[in-house]
Amino acid sequence: MLTDNFLSNFWQGFAVEDFYIDRDKLRIKLIPHKTACCGRCGLMGNSIHDISERKVRDLSCFEYKTYLIIQVRRVNCLVCGVRTEHIPWLAPYSRVTKRLKNYTEALCRILPISHVSNLLGLHWTTVKDIDKGRLIREVTEPDYSRIKQLVMDEFALHKGHRYATVIADANTQQVLWIGEGRARKNIRPFFEELGEYCQNIEAVAMDMNTSFDLEVKEHCPHAEVVYDLFHVIAKYGREVIDRVRVDRANELKEDKKARKVVKQGRWLLLKNKSNLRGSQEIKLQELLQANKPLAVVYMMKQALKDIWFCPTVKEAFNNWRYWFKQVKESGIKPLENFARKLRPYVRGILASSKFPLNTSVLEGMNNKIKVIKRMAYGYRDSTYFFLKIRDAFPGKP
Ligand SMILES: [Zn+2]
């Protein structure tokens, strides 16, 4: 019988009764050597009701995965009745020691769950639940009184048709709220939470074709809806540039070489011009010179973008009118269709002159959420996934 040796220092109130090594596992048997105190009220000196054995994981010792087999007592507390005793290094019902829990939390800050799970040999849901507990503790509640401008966006939750909506402070980039769904009623809880501070909201950036604008107008009487450049340009890429490029490639059926250049030009056309290297820029120029409709829709993309950055609403409106006139004269069908669909939203485009919300916020958020989703693939725990997102966007002071 071993008691009070060096090892006992690690488990307050317990002594090591026995330990043995079984291949890569170290098992340590612990027995309590102090009077039990009630786990609820802390009262000492109660009689023992019963004793059961619990198997618990601790941090690994050297190269061994370490398991503790401990005797857990239940006491007849005079105040609370039958209660499990208080163990300072083990949370109630927990299968891992506080020490291992802290270490797991630290790893989860930098690694995906699956890596932490492999590294520690803990079950994946155990790791997830530990990380979730940390996030519930750490993710800070926003200060609604300071918020003036919002950005809203939707993203796909899983493959299939389930969506979620994310709402952030446009200035600090703190994610304020996330909820499942993308209908008006799904985002209502956010505005109810915002309460009286809805009055302070002066601008909200969002994608077109959502039902968000109606809900915003209902709750925030002073808010101007601003349509986000990033989404409009992405749509332009899909509905105009891609369409014209495919049509052009079909026209060039006989000329294999020219056809190939057009077919492969997608990336060059959709990319920001400032992000192209020298040789890519030359390729782009050749592509545009040989294909007039492509050159037109490419230039019209830039002209459309410029509307967002006009210093005044008046100038933006003039630019818009000129753009629209050019579209009609172009004779390019996909471009005309796009412009016609865009027209009802023009107010929200011109509003960007008054409220130049940084659209890269939404683009950046969109990309980061995709990364978190990849790390979170298969969690099927939306609460956890949403906490992960809020944790990744704590906001700049
Ligand atoms: Zn008690």
Residues whose N, C-alpha, C, O or C-beta is under 5 A from the ligand:
A	BS01	ZN	C38 R40 C41 G42 L43 C77 V79 C80
